[in-house]
Amino acid sequence: MSYKTSFAAQPRRRFVQGLAAGGVLASLSPLMRSAHAAAEVGAQRGAPVLTGTEFNLEVAELPVNFTGAPRMATAINGSIPAPTLRWREGDEITIRVTNRLREATSIHWHGIILPFQMDGVPGISFAGIPPGETFTYRFKVEQSGTYWYHSHSGMQEQTGMYGAIVIDPRDGGGARAQRDHVVLLSDWTDDDPMRVFHKLKAQGDYYNLNEPTAMDFLRDVSASGVQAALAKRRMWNQMRMSPTDLGDLSARTLTYLTNGTTPAGNWTGLFKPGERVRLRFINGAANTFYDVRIPGLKLTVVQSDGIDVEPVTVDEFRFGPGETYDVIVKPTDEVYTVFAQSMERTGYARGTLAVREGLQAPVPTPDPVTWLTMADMMGSMDHGDMTGMGHGAMPGMNHGAMSAMDHSQMQGMDHAAMGHGAAPVNRLARPSTTARHARSEYGPSVDMRVDMARTNLDDPGIGLRKNGRRVLTLADLHTIGGPLDPRGAERELELHLTGNMERYTWSFDGLAFGSSTPVSLNYGERVRVILHNDTMMTHPMHLHGVWSELETPEGAFQARRHTIPVQPAQRVSFLVTADAMGRWAWHCHLLLHMDAGMFREVVIA
């Protein structure tokens, strides 16, 4: 039996907090120089803010140094993050994007409802922006709230090409605050992102700093005895899976950023005591789920994915790449730490709220690492306490299927004959709960399947359960005004989120993009979509072009979203009105998962 060294014993360099003055080093054009000068003036406040209806954005390489190692980034107007774009609901927006790179680029306006030709996904909605050329985006702004934009080309999002969008409501409504700050969280790697990807293809747990250690084994022996501890290890070894496989990447390669600033750099947002402060949290990370809290302050969530929700007060929330949350805080002391720890607990982004520059509050220690449970592996089946059981003690579990069923008789079944895909449901009020695995799931690109997935929305997720803090869940979100479309579902579409961590493959129904056919929706129809997670990882699923109206397990409207996180062994459903004709993208917003194949085209005609 082999063990990795514990994270606590890793060299300090692996816990990358970055340089205090880390970030942009120089600019490459007059346009970038002016933008960079503005960024220098407000380095602690965030990116430059551009307002109006006409915008000129220039994409180019930019020297940066976040960790002591100079690197080249991909920046917009010489800024990381890119300039914050401030729009007004109802305005016609024109954005000219000029590409100064040596490769094609693109910009996707995440969560913005617009014509598909303006959506900015190369190969789906347009051809991309070749080097040296300018593409003009033009559309009417039909919404308000907090959104963001980023490249949809290659790994440019990981290398710095992302920025915030703030849209003021036409009528000036919404939550009132005397102070307003964008808090855009992201992650940076000094390594070539494609090299990171190839390392994961060769060894799926390459960046996992929390693999079970000798000390973990000794603690299990002390708590449960030698036989139980050995059985627990044997179970995981025989399944060829890791109980700490919460995220693909870690502080072994990532530096976690707040508004483009390292933890050591300490981004600072100012306030006056007694003010209501609105914090617009955006997860612009390529590969990191963040757990966000501000010790000493309650967070009143007033908006989710750009949409107003009934205010709910919490201590903490988790969100994945692509998601946004607006919160109101009421600081009374002089200084607070904005703390965003990574889900796998190897590092954090942080900033400060203060009455003046230079103040700092204590930074919390990251929470302990939590192992995945059998419920995270297998869903809602009542397993009892299986933590000490060996693989052989679970006679009903098939490692390939990760279920209590023998699926061998299903190998030859037709995908459509199983009711998987576009099966009519006669406007059923409740979403189905029976898993319908496609024939394409039974192959080398899928290492587990879940038959009895959880359907609850009130689970904060691994590492946040019963931590003594009030943690936001999807069940807490209630969009003000209810659904956009009162109709029930005309049909039900079920797709499974699949993967093989050992091979580092990710897919829908076992089919990576390129091997799959487009999902077809009829213009104007109301469709119930079920996402069934057959993997051990949480996937933030982003459907372009239309709103996803999350529903409860009973079929009641919950919240309107553009990105929905689906936890391990979880089954969630939402309703879609296919009111936007064209070709759209649908994918996991973990960049490496999308690049590895968890991507599908959607055609509305």
Summary of the structure (lengths in Angstrom):
residues: 605
radius of gyration: 23.4
end to end distance: 55.8
largest distance: 68.6
contacts: 2107
relative contact order: 0.12
helix: 14%
strand: 35%
